[in-house]
Amino acid sequence: MYGIDPDDGNYWIYRFMIDKNYQRLGYGRQAMALVIDEIKLSNQDKIPTMMIGYHTNNLEAHLFYQSVGFEFQGLADWGEYLAKFDLLK
């Protein structure tokens, strides 16, 4: 689930979930590549940034998002970790 956030004007991935039984099989990487490609293709306004938030205890998510090109940004005001992806690279 993703969209352009009206508060900051960036793309946000609001939910990215792979069932526990299908994790670590490459489906997440394939699905994220498709999401990134779809957002880049539809990015007519040249929005430069896509953001994602995740729970601070979720080391697997942290490592996964870094491995697909997101850059760790730190802790959000609401308590999640944030990561940023440059859509214009």
N, CA, C and O atoms as CSV, one atom per row, in Angstrom:
chain,resi,resn,atom,element,x,y,z
A,1,MET,N,N,0.852,-1.153,0.000
A,1,MET,CA,C,0.000,0.000,0.000
A,1,MET,C,C,0.912,1.234,0.000
A,1,MET,O,O,1.757,1.388,0.882
A,2,TYR,N,N,0.732,2.104,-0.993
A,2,TYR,CA,C,1.566,3.295,-1.099
A,2,TYR,C,C,0.765,4.444,-1.693
A,2,TYR,O,O,-0.326,4.247,-2.228
A,3,GLY,N,N,1.318,5.640,-1.591
A,3,GLY,CA,C,0.685,6.811,-2.171
A,3,GLY,C,C,1.502,8.047,-1.881
A,3,GLY,O,O,2.533,7.989,-1.212
A,4,ILE,N,N,1.027,9.170,-2.395
A,4,ILE,CA,C,1.675,10.450,-2.134
A,4,ILE,C,C,1.054,11.029,-0.865
A,4,ILE,O,O,-0.160,11.220,-0.786
A,5,ASP,N,N,1.891,11.304,0.114
A,5,ASP,CA,C,1.411,11.836,1.383
A,5,ASP,C,C,1.111,13.331,1.223
A,5,ASP,O,O,1.983,14.090,0.798
A,6,PRO,N,N,-0.098,13.758,1.553
A,6,PRO,CA,C,-0.443,15.176,1.388
A,6,PRO,C,C,0.303,16.098,2.355
A,6,PRO,O,O,0.391,17.301,2.114
A,7,ASP,N,N,0.837,15.547,3.440
A,7,ASP,CA,C,1.539,16.395,4.406
A,7,ASP,C,C,2.922,16.817,3.921
A,7,ASP,O,O,3.320,17.966,4.116
A,8,ASP,N,N,3.665,15.895,3.286
A,8,ASP,CA,C,5.024,16.250,2.866
A,8,ASP,C,C,5.241,16.166,1.351
A,8,ASP,O,O,6.292,16.576,0.857
A,9,GLY,N,N,4.266,15.642,0.613
A,9,GLY,CA,C,4.375,15.567,-0.837
A,9,GLY,C,C,5.257,14.455,-1.361
A,9,GLY,O,O,5.494,14.376,-2.566
A,10,ASN,N,N,5.750,13.589,-0.482
A,10,ASN,CA,C,6.578,12.465,-0.891
A,10,ASN,C,C,5.725,11.218,-1.085
A,10,ASN,O,O,4.633,11.100,-0.529
A,11,TYR,N,N,6.247,10.288,-1.887
A,11,TYR,CA,C,5.649,8.959,-1.902
A,11,TYR,C,C,5.967,8.291,-0.573
A,11,TYR,O,O,7.061,8.441,-0.030
A,12,TRP,N,N,4.998,7.556,-0.066
A,12,TRP,CA,C,5.181,6.759,1.146
A,12,TRP,C,C,4.680,5.352,0.895
A,12,TRP,O,O,3.605,5.155,0.329
A,13,ILE,N,N,5.456,4.385,1.315
A,13,ILE,CA,C,4.956,3.013,1.379
A,13,ILE,C,C,4.389,2.875,2.779
A,13,ILE,O,O,5.126,2.858,3.765
A,14,TYR,N,N,3.075,2.776,2.851
A,14,TYR,CA,C,2.396,2.728,4.148
A,14,TYR,C,C,2.396,1.325,4.736
A,14,TYR,O,O,2.463,1.159,5.954
A,15,ARG,N,N,2.322,0.329,3.887
A,15,ARG,CA,C,2.373,-1.067,4.338
A,15,ARG,C,C,3.068,-1.896,3.271
A,15,ARG,O,O,2.764,-1.794,2.082
A,16,PHE,N,N,4.003,-2.716,3.720
A,16,PHE,CA,C,4.658,-3.683,2.852
A,16,PHE,C,C,4.789,-4.952,3.672
A,16,PHE,O,O,5.588,-5.016,4.607
A,17,MET,N,N,4.010,-5.955,3.324
A,17,MET,CA,C,3.959,-7.163,4.153
A,17,MET,C,C,4.077,-8.413,3.290
A,17,MET,O,O,3.486,-8.515,2.215
A,18,ILE,N,N,4.847,-9.345,3.793
A,18,ILE,CA,C,4.953,-10.677,3.218
A,18,ILE,C,C,4.605,-11.652,4.338
A,18,ILE,O,O,5.174,-11.587,5.428
A,19,ASP,N,N,3.679,-12.544,4.066
A,19,ASP,CA,C,3.276,-13.545,5.060
A,19,ASP,C,C,4.506,-14.250,5.634
A,19,ASP,O,O,5.457,-14.557,4.915
A,20,LYS,N,N,4.465,-14.495,6.930
A,20,LYS,CA,C,5.575,-15.127,7.644
A,20,LYS,C,C,6.043,-16.410,6.957
A,20,LYS,O,O,7.241,-16.690,6.916
A,21,ASN,N,N,5.114,-17.182,6.424
A,21,ASN,CA,C,5.461,-18.459,5.778
A,21,ASN,C,C,6.201,-18.285,4.458
A,21,ASN,O,O,6.766,-19.248,3.939
A,22,TYR,N,N,6.208,-17.080,3.907
A,22,TYR,CA,C,6.839,-16.845,2.605
A,22,TYR,C,C,8.005,-15.871,2.672
A,22,TYR,O,O,8.521,-15.445,1.638
A,23,GLN,N,N,8.423,-15.516,3.884
A,23,GLN,CA,C,9.576,-14.633,4.028
A,23,GLN,C,C,10.859,-15.414,3.788
A,23,GLN,O,O,10.921,-16.629,3.974
A,24,ARG,N,N,11.880,-14.674,3.369
A,24,ARG,CA,C,13.215,-15.217,3.083
A,24,ARG,C,C,13.227,-16.165,1.885
A,24,ARG,O,O,14.085,-17.043,1.792
A,25,LEU,N,N,12.271,-15.987,0.967
A,25,LEU,CA,C,12.219,-16.791,-0.259
A,25,LEU,C,C,12.402,-15.926,-1.508
A,25,LEU,O,O,12.308,-16.424,-2.630
A,26,GLY,N,N,12.661,-14.643,-1.313
A,26,GLY,CA,C,12.882,-13.739,-2.434
A,26,GLY,C,C,11.647,-13.000,-2.911
A,26,GLY,O,O,11.746,-12.130,-3.776
A,27,TYR,N,N,10.478,-13.331,-2.360
A,27,TYR,CA,C,9.249,-12.672,-2.791
A,27,TYR,C,C,9.226,-11.190,-2.414
A,27,TYR,O,O,8.752,-10.358,-3.188
A,28,GLY,N,N,9.727,-10.866,-1.248
A,28,GLY,CA,C,9.751,-9.473,-0.804
A,28,GLY,C,C,10.619,-8.626,-1.709
A,28,GLY,O,O,10.237,-7.516,-2.081
A,29,ARG,N,N,11.776,-9.136,-2.065
A,29,ARG,CA,C,12.693,-8.404,-2.943
A,29,ARG,C,C,12.052,-8.184,-4.317
A,29,ARG,O,O,12.134,-7.094,-4.883
A,30,GLN,N,N,11.416,-9.229,-4.843
A,30,GLN,CA,C,10.739,-9.108,-6.138
A,30,GLN,C,C,9.583,-8.121,-6.059
A,30,GLN,O,O,9.407,-7.287,-6.947
A,31,ALA,N,N,8.801,-8.217,-4.999
A,31,ALA,CA,C,7.649,-7.326,-4.842
A,31,ALA,C,C,8.100,-5.878,-4.673
A,31,ALA,O,O,7.500,-4.977,-5.260
A,32,MET,N,N,9.141,-5.641,-3.887
A,32,MET,CA,C,9.624,-4.278,-3.692
A,32,MET,C,C,10.169,-3.717,-5.002
A,32,MET,O,O,9.953,-2.542,-5.300
A,33,ALA,N,N,10.866,-4.523,-5.782
A,33,ALA,CA,C,11.360,-4.058,-7.087
A,33,ALA,C,C,10.198,-3.636,-7.979
A,33,ALA,O,O,10.289,-2.627,-8.679
A,34,LEU,N,N,9.110,-4.397,-7.960
A,34,LEU,CA,C,7.928,-4.039,-8.756
A,34,LEU,C,C,7.290,-2.742,-8.266
A,34,LEU,O,O,6.884,-1.907,-9.073
A,35,VAL,N,N,7.201,-2.571,-6.950
A,35,VAL,CA,C,6.632,-1.346,-6.381
A,35,VAL,C,C,7.489,-0.145,-6.777
A,35,VAL,O,O,6.960,0.878,-7.211
A,36,ILE,N,N,8.792,-0.263,-6.632
A,36,ILE,CA,C,9.700,0.837,-6.986
A,36,ILE,C,C,9.560,1.174,-8.466
A,36,ILE,O,O,9.459,2.346,-8.828
A,37,ASP,N,N,9.554,0.156,-9.323
A,37,ASP,CA,C,9.406,0.394,-10.764
A,37,ASP,C,C,8.082,1.078,-11.082
A,37,ASP,O,O,8.043,2.012,-11.883
A,38,GLU,N,N,7.005,0.623,-10.466
A,38,GLU,CA,C,5.688,1.212,-10.718
A,38,GLU,C,C,5.651,2.672,-10.289
A,38,GLU,O,O,5.120,3.516,-11.011
A,39,ILE,N,N,6.207,2.976,-9.131
A,39,ILE,CA,C,6.221,4.355,-8.653
A,39,ILE,C,C,7.082,5.228,-9.573
A,39,ILE,O,O,6.680,6.340,-9.915
A,40,LYS,N,N,8.244,4.745,-9.971
A,40,LYS,CA,C,9.101,5.519,-10.874
A,40,LYS,C,C,8.397,5.795,-12.204
A,40,LYS,O,O,8.486,6.904,-12.731
A,41,LEU,N,N,7.703,4.801,-12.745
A,41,LEU,CA,C,7.008,4.975,-14.021
A,41,LEU,C,C,5.843,5.952,-13.934
A,41,LEU,O,O,5.544,6.653,-14.900
A,42,SER,N,N,5.191,6.001,-12.788
A,42,SER,CA,C,4.027,6.880,-12.639
A,42,SER,C,C,4.383,8.241,-12.041
A,42,SER,O,O,3.493,9.060,-11.811
A,43,ASN,N,N,5.636,8.489,-11.791
A,43,ASN,CA,C,6.087,9.701,-11.104
A,43,ASN,C,C,6.200,10.876,-12.079
A,43,ASN,O,O,7.293,11.382,-12.335
A,44,GLN,N,N,5.072,11.294,-12.608
A,44,GLN,CA,C,5.041,12.386,-13.590
A,44,GLN,C,C,5.471,13.726,-12.998
A,44,GLN,O,O,5.995,14.576,-13.717
A,45,ASP,N,N,5.259,13.924,-11.710
A,45,ASP,CA,C,5.618,15.189,-11.066
A,45,ASP,C,C,7.073,15.229,-10.590
A,45,ASP,O,O,7.505,16.204,-9.975
A,46,LYS,N,N,7.816,14.172,-10.875
A,46,LYS,CA,C,9.236,14.091,-10.494
A,46,LYS,C,C,9.436,14.277,-8.992
A,46,LYS,O,O,10.349,14.979,-8.556
A,47,ILE,N,N,8.574,13.642,-8.215
A,47,ILE,CA,C,8.738,13.637,-6.761
A,47,ILE,C,C,10.044,12.910,-6.458
A,47,ILE,O,O,10.230,11.779,-6.906
A,48,PRO,N,N,10.951,13.532,-5.709
A,48,PRO,CA,C,12.285,12.951,-5.556
A,48,PRO,C,C,12.415,11.828,-4.534
A,48,PRO,O,O,13.379,11.064,-4.574
A,49,THR,N,N,11.454,11.721,-3.621
A,49,THR,CA,C,11.667,10.857,-2.459
A,49,THR,C,C,10.502,9.919,-2.204
A,49,THR,O,O,9.336,10.287,-2.346
A,50,MET,N,N,10.852,8.692,-1.822
A,50,MET,CA,C,9.884,7.729,-1.320
A,50,MET,C,C,10.344,7.361,0.093
A,50,MET,O,O,11.526,7.111,0.326
A,51,MET,N,N,9.401,7.332,1.024
A,51,MET,CA,C,9.713,7.053,2.421
A,51,MET,C,C,9.016,5.776,2.875
A,51,MET,O,O,8.004,5.362,2.310
A,52,ILE,N,N,9.582,5.170,3.903
A,52,ILE,CA,C,8.945,4.024,4.551
A,52,ILE,C,C,9.283,4.083,6.036
A,52,ILE,O,O,10.379,4.493,6.418
A,53,GLY,N,N,8.341,3.675,6.856
A,53,GLY,CA,C,8.557,3.593,8.294
A,53,GLY,C,C,8.410,2.154,8.751
A,53,GLY,O,O,7.667,1.375,8.154
A,54,TYR,N,N,9.119,1.806,9.807
A,54,TYR,CA,C,9.047,0.440,10.332
A,54,TYR,C,C,9.399,0.440,11.816
A,54,TYR,O,O,10.051,1.352,12.325
A,55,HIS,N,N,8.951,-0.601,12.482
A,55,HIS,CA,C,9.119,-0.722,13.928
A,55,HIS,C,C,10.603,-0.785,14.293
A,55,HIS,O,O,11.403,-1.396,13.586
A,56,THR,N,N,10.951,-0.151,15.394
A,56,THR,CA,C,12.355,-0.075,15.806
A,56,THR,C,C,12.958,-1.425,16.180
A,56,THR,O,O,14.180,-1.569,16.162
A,57,ASN,N,N,12.133,-2.422,16.520
A,57,ASN,CA,C,12.683,-3.757,16.857
A,57,ASN,C,C,12.828,-4.641,15.621
A,57,ASN,O,O,13.293,-5.775,15.737
A,58,ASN,N,N,12.447,-4.158,14.454
A,58,ASN,CA,C,12.409,-5.017,13.279
A,58,ASN,C,C,13.726,-4.920,12.509
A,58,ASN,O,O,13.825,-4.220,11.501
A,59,LEU,N,N,14.735,-5.641,13.008
A,59,LEU,CA,C,16.053,-5.639,12.381
A,59,LEU,C,C,15.989,-6.197,10.959
A,59,LEU,O,O,16.693,-5.718,10.070
A,60,GLU,N,N,15.143,-7.209,10.746
A,60,GLU,CA,C,15.020,-7.798,9.406
A,60,GLU,C,C,14.542,-6.757,8.397
A,60,GLU,O,O,15.070,-6.679,7.288
A,61,ALA,N,N,13.543,-5.956,8.778
A,61,ALA,CA,C,13.049,-4.897,7.886
A,61,ALA,C,C,14.155,-3.870,7.645
A,61,ALA,O,O,14.364,-3.432,6.513
A,62,HIS,N,N,14.854,-3.493,8.695
A,62,HIS,CA,C,15.933,-2.513,8.579
A,62,HIS,C,C,16.968,-2.975,7.545
A,62,HIS,O,O,17.346,-2.218,6.651
A,63,LEU,N,N,17.411,-4.204,7.679
A,63,LEU,CA,C,18.414,-4.740,6.753
A,63,LEU,C,C,17.846,-4.908,5.345
A,63,LEU,O,O,18.530,-4.630,4.360
A,64,PHE,N,N,16.608,-5.357,5.252
A,64,PHE,CA,C,15.977,-5.544,3.944
A,64,PHE,C,C,15.869,-4.213,3.201
A,64,PHE,O,O,16.277,-4.120,2.043
A,65,TYR,N,N,15.326,-3.189,3.849
A,65,TYR,CA,C,15.140,-1.906,3.173
A,65,TYR,C,C,16.478,-1.312,2.739
A,65,TYR,O,O,16.572,-0.726,1.661
A,66,GLN,N,N,17.506,-1.456,3.562
A,66,GLN,CA,C,18.831,-0.989,3.149
A,66,GLN,C,C,19.323,-1.768,1.935
A,66,GLN,O,O,19.934,-1.191,1.036
A,67,SER,N,N,19.067,-3.052,1.900
A,67,SER,CA,C,19.573,-3.886,0.802
A,67,SER,C,C,18.913,-3.581,-0.539
A,67,SER,O,O,19.473,-3.895,-1.589
A,68,VAL,N,N,17.715,-2.965,-0.514
A,68,VAL,CA,C,17.042,-2.616,-1.766
A,68,VAL,C,C,17.184,-1.132,-2.107
A,68,VAL,O,O,16.548,-0.653,-3.045
A,69,GLY,N,N,18.008,-0.405,-1.359
A,69,GLY,CA,C,18.344,0.956,-1.730
A,69,GLY,C,C,17.806,2.073,-0.856
A,69,GLY,O,O,18.035,3.245,-1.154
A,70,PHE,N,N,17.093,1.742,0.221
A,70,PHE,CA,C,16.631,2.773,1.146
A,70,PHE,C,C,17.779,3.181,2.059
A,70,PHE,O,O,18.625,2.362,2.416
A,71,GLU,N,N,17.797,4.462,2.433
A,71,GLU,CA,C,18.810,4.984,3.350
A,71,GLU,C,C,18.145,5.314,4.682
A,71,GLU,O,O,17.157,6.045,4.736
A,72,PHE,N,N,18.704,4.763,5.748
A,72,PHE,CA,C,18.181,4.989,7.094
A,72,PHE,C,C,18.228,6.469,7.430
A,72,PHE,O,O,19.237,7.132,7.191
A,73,GLN,N,N,17.124,6.997,7.991
A,73,GLN,CA,C,17.014,8.421,8.311
A,73,GLN,C,C,16.937,8.708,9.800
A,73,GLN,O,O,17.132,9.850,10.216
A,74,GLY,N,N,16.656,7.694,10.614
A,74,GLY,CA,C,16.551,7.922,12.043
A,74,GLY,C,C,15.140,7.677,12.548
A,74,GLY,O,O,14.320,7.049,11.880
A,75,LEU,N,N,14.880,8.184,13.734
A,75,LEU,CA,C,13.621,7.958,14.429
A,75,LEU,C,C,12.624,9.075,14.119
A,75,LEU,O,O,12.947,10.257,14.236
A,76,ALA,N,N,11.418,8.691,13.727
A,76,ALA,CA,C,10.343,9.658,13.470
A,76,ALA,C,C,9.745,10.124,14.794
A,76,ALA,O,O,9.911,9.479,15.829
A,77,ASP,N,N,9.059,11.237,14.740
A,77,ASP,CA,C,8.393,11.776,15.930
A,77,ASP,C,C,7.402,10.793,16.526
A,77,ASP,O,O,7.173,10.802,17.736
A,78,TRP,N,N,6.808,9.943,15.693
A,78,TRP,CA,C,5.785,8.993,16.152
A,78,TRP,C,C,6.370,7.646,16.569
A,78,TRP,O,O,5.619,6.722,16.882
A,79,GLY,N,N,7.717,7.515,16.578
A,79,GLY,CA,C,8.346,6.344,17.165
A,79,GLY,C,C,8.817,5.264,16.218
A,79,GLY,O,O,9.391,4.274,16.671
A,80,GLU,N,N,8.600,5.409,14.920
A,80,GLU,CA,C,9.098,4.425,13.955
A,80,GLU,C,C,10.442,4.879,13.398
A,80,GLU,O,O,10.763,6.068,13.406
A,81,TYR,N,N,11.221,3.916,12.916
A,81,TYR,CA,C,12.387,4.259,12.123
A,81,TYR,C,C,11.921,4.648,10.735
A,81,TYR,O,O,10.915,4.134,10.244
A,82,LEU,N,N,12.646,5.551,10.104
A,82,LEU,CA,C,12.333,5.991,8.757
A,82,LEU,C,C,13.499,5.685,7.819
A,82,LEU,O,O,14.666,5.732,8.207
A,83,ALA,N,N,13.146,5.370,6.576
A,83,ALA,CA,C,14.147,5.170,5.534
A,83,ALA,C,C,13.666,5.869,4.282
A,83,ALA,O,O,12.465,5.962,4.028
A,84,LYS,N,N,14.619,6.361,3.498
A,84,LYS,CA,C,14.345,7.170,2.313
A,84,LYS,C,C,14.928,6.494,1.081
A,84,LYS,O,O,16.017,5.921,1.130
A,85,PHE,N,N,14.192,6.567,-0.027
A,85,PHE,CA,C,14.655,6.051,-1.314
A,85,PHE,C,C,14.642,7.198,-2.306
A,85,PHE,O,O,13.646,7.911,-2.421
A,86,ASP,N,N,15.743,7.381,-3.024
A,86,ASP,CA,C,15.849,8.439,-4.028
A,86,ASP,C,C,15.235,7.943,-5.333
A,86,ASP,O,O,15.781,7.045,-5.973
A,87,LEU,N,N,14.115,8.515,-5.725
A,87,LEU,CA,C,13.395,8.078,-6.933
A,87,LEU,C,C,14.000,8.627,-8.226
A,87,LEU,O,O,13.671,8.142,-9.308
A,88,LEU,N,N,14.862,9.612,-8.134
A,88,LEU,CA,C,15.372,10.243,-9.342
A,88,LEU,C,C,16.771,9.766,-9.730
A,88,LEU,O,O,17.380,10.318,-10.648
A,89,LYS,N,N,17.277,8.764,-9.053
A,89,LYS,CA,C,18.593,8.187,-9.415
A,89,LYS,C,C,18.434,7.270,-10.585
A,89,LYS,O,O,19.412,6.683,-11.048
